[in-house]
Amino acid sequence: MGFKHWIQAIEVIGLFSIVVALPCFFVGLWGSKMINDLGNFPTKSAQIQMGAGWKILLVEIISFVCLLGLFVFLYNLQNA
């Protein structure tokens, strides 16, 4: 009795990896830009942190909705 669904398993793993890795990439990118800007303009720290904070919050909300959508899709696929 071998595992018969290798292609589907790889697709799900790849999709999950994209949904998790893409927000991590953007948060790291904007976080490093924020730290660089804080080093260059220390008097504008609140403004810089709020600018980066809104972007990061938006990415986190979108990634949560994508993960929730993936869960609902896989749950409905299983019960179909």
SEDO-317864 format. One record per residue: x, y, z negated of N, C-alpha, C in turn; residue in one letter. Coordinates in pm, whole numbers, plus 32768, in hexadecimal, padded with zeros to 4 digits. Example, Ala and Ser with C-alpha at 12.3 -4.5 7.8 and 13.67 -1.06 7.14 Angstrom:
2
85277DC77CF484CE7E3E7CF485287EB67CF4A;85057F1F7D3C85577F967D36850A80037CEDS;
// end
This chain:
80
80557F8980008000800080008059807C8000M;806980B6807280BA812E807E806281AA8081G;80A182178073805B8298807A804282BA810BF;7FC582D781307F9F82E881BC7F90837A81E6K;7F9683D6818B7F74846181A87FEC84BE819AH;805D849B81D980D684EB81CF80C58575820EW;8088857B8282807985FB82C88022865A8277I;7FB3862B82437F5B868081F37FA086AD8172Q;7FED865581358035867980BB809D86E680D7A;80E486D881458148873E8168810587C28188I;809187BF81CA8048883A81E8801C88818168E;7FE7883681097FBA8871808A803088A9803CV;809E88608039811688917FF3814A890F8034I;814E891280B8817C898980FF81218A0080E9G;809E89EA80EF803E8A5780D980498A8D804BL;80538A347FEA80628A5F7F6080E48AAB7F4CF;814F8A7D7F8B81D08AC17F7F81CB8B4E7FB9S;81868B5D802A81798BE2806781278C3D800DI;80B98C0A7FD680638C5C7F8180AC8C867F01V;81088C367ED181528C577E5881D18CA77E77V;82198C837EE1829B8CC17EFD828F8D4E7F37A;822B8D677F87821E8DEB7FC5820A8E5B7F5EL;81AE8E4B7EFD81A48EB47E9682238EC37E43P;82688E557E2882E68E5E7DDC834C8EAF7E29C;83528E9D7EAC83AF8EE97EFF83908F7F7EF8F;83108FA47F0682EC90317F05830090707E7CF;82E290287E1282F8905E7D8C838D90747D74V;83E090167D9F847090287D9184A5909C7DE3G;847190AA7E5C849C91177EB48477919E7E78L;83FA91AE7E4F83CE922E7E17840A92487D8DW;841F91DD7D40845E91EE7CBD84EE921D7CC9G;853991E47D2785C392107D3985C9929F7D71S;856A92C27DC88565934C7DFB854493AC7D88K;84E993827D2F84C693D77CBE853F93EE7C63M;858A93857C4685FF93937BF0866893EB7C31I;867993DD7CB586D894337CFC86AB94C57CF6N;862A94DE7D0B85F795687D04860395A17C77D;85EE954D7C1285FD957C7B88868E95A47B6BL;86ED955D7BA8877995817B95879C96047BDBG;875B961D7C4D877996977C98872F97117C63N;86B596FE7C328662976E7C03862B974F7B78F;867B97567B0F864C97307A8985E0978C7A50P;85D898077A80857398627A4984E898447A7FT;84DE97F87AEB845C97D67B25843397477B02K;845B97177A8E844696897A6E83B296627A68S;835E96B67A2D82D096937A248290968D7AAEA;82B196EC7B03827A96EE7B8B82AA96757BDCQ;832796517BD0835E95DF7C198321955D7BE8I;831295507B6482D894D67B2C824694C77B51Q;81FB95347B54816F952B7B7C816295097C10M;81B895427C6381B395237CF281CE94917D0EG;8233945A7CCC825393CC7CE081EE93747C98A;81BB93A27C27815B93537BDB80DA93387C26G;80A9939C7C6E802E93897CBB804293247D2CW;80B5932B7D6E80D292CB7DD980DA923D7DA2K;8121922E7D33813191A97CF780AB91747CC4I;805991CA7C887FD591A07C5A7F7E91737CCFL;7F8491BB7D3D7F3691967DB27F63910F7DEAL;7FE590F87DEF801890777E1F7FEB90067DC3V;7FED901C7D417FC38FB47CE47F2F8F947CF1E;7EDD8FFA7D057E4D8FE27D177E348F947D98I;7E768FBC7E037E658F767E837E958EE67E79I;7F058ECE7E367F378E467E297EDA8DF17DD3S;7E9E8E2C7D6C7E3D8DE27D1B7DC48DBB7D6EF;7D928E177DBF7D1F8DFA7E137D428D8E7E7AV;7DBA8D927EB27DE58D2C7F127DF08CA37ECFC;7E298C9E7E577E318C1E7E0F7DA78BE97DECL;7D4E8C427DC37CC68C197DA57C808BE57E22L;7C948C2B7E927C5A8BFD7F107C918B777F3CG;7D138B617F297D4F8AE07F497D168A727EF2L;7D048A8F7E727CC98A2C7E197C3A8A097E43F;7BE98A6E7E617B5F8A567E8B7B5C8A087F0EV;7BB48A2C7F6C7BBB89E37FEB7BDD89507FD6F;7C4589367F857C6C88AB7F6D7C03885F7F1EL;7BC088A17EC27B55885F7E757AE1883A7ED0Y;7AB888967F277A4B88797F837A7288117FEAN;7AF0880E80107B2287AA806E7B1D87208030L;7B3A87187FB07B3886987F6B7AAA86647F5AQ;7A4B86BD7F4279C286937F29796B868F7FA6N;79A686A3801A795686A38095793A861680C4A;
// end
